[in-house]
Every structure is written in C-alpha cells, then in structure tokens.
C-alpha cells in the first residue's frame, strides 16, 4: 500500500498547478500545496512531448517507484509532478534524485 493517494480530479490538479509552490529540475517540475486531508495526494503528468505511450508509461512508473522509496510527508501535501522531455532519456538514479529533491523542497 502506498503512503499517498492519487490526485485525480482535474479541478484539484489545476488548483495545485495554479496556486502551489513550484520546484523545477532537469527531468521534472513539481507543484505543491498543503492539504487538510490525513494523507498526501500525489499526481503525475507526462505529456505527449516526452514520447509515445510506452515511454510515457515507463516515466510514470519510474516516478512512482522513486516515490515509493520515500518516507511519508508530514504534514500531508498535494503534489503534482510534471515530467519534462529529458525524463525519458535520463537514468533512473537522476529521476529518483530529482523526485527526492522536489519532495524535500515542497514538503518542508
């Protein structure tokens, strides 16, 4: 079981993107805002500019894998990860380091 719930509603995604704090990295951008819920909510967006369906799904799985290796955020946050084009060609270690840095910057 994951330590976060998915961020699925378009209205929530738009709110986090519009009003949240932003952190930019080579492989992704992250937007974060606080939530009143008991658990963090995380969304992952990978556009068609990153690559075809296979590539987009691989990037999404790699981001989820990097998130699973992290401890839960306290206090709970709403975070949206937006993958950038280099995410498809960078090694997993670089993507995981960017996810960790984004969580540290937005979660604190």
HELIX and SHEET records of a PDB file:
HELIX    1   1 UNK A   10  UNK A   19  1                                  10    
HELIX    2   2 UNK A   53  UNK A   68  1                                  16    
HELIX    3   3 UNK A   85  UNK A   88  5                                   4    
HELIX    4   4 UNK A   92  UNK A  107  1                                  16    
SHEET    1   A 5 UNK A   4  UNK A   6  0                                        
SHEET    2   A 5 UNK A  40  UNK A  46  1                                        
SHEET    3   A 5 UNK A  77  UNK A  83  1                                        
SHEET    4   A 5 UNK A  28  UNK A  34 -1                                        
SHEET    5   A 5 UNK A  21  UNK A  24 -1                                        
END                                                                             
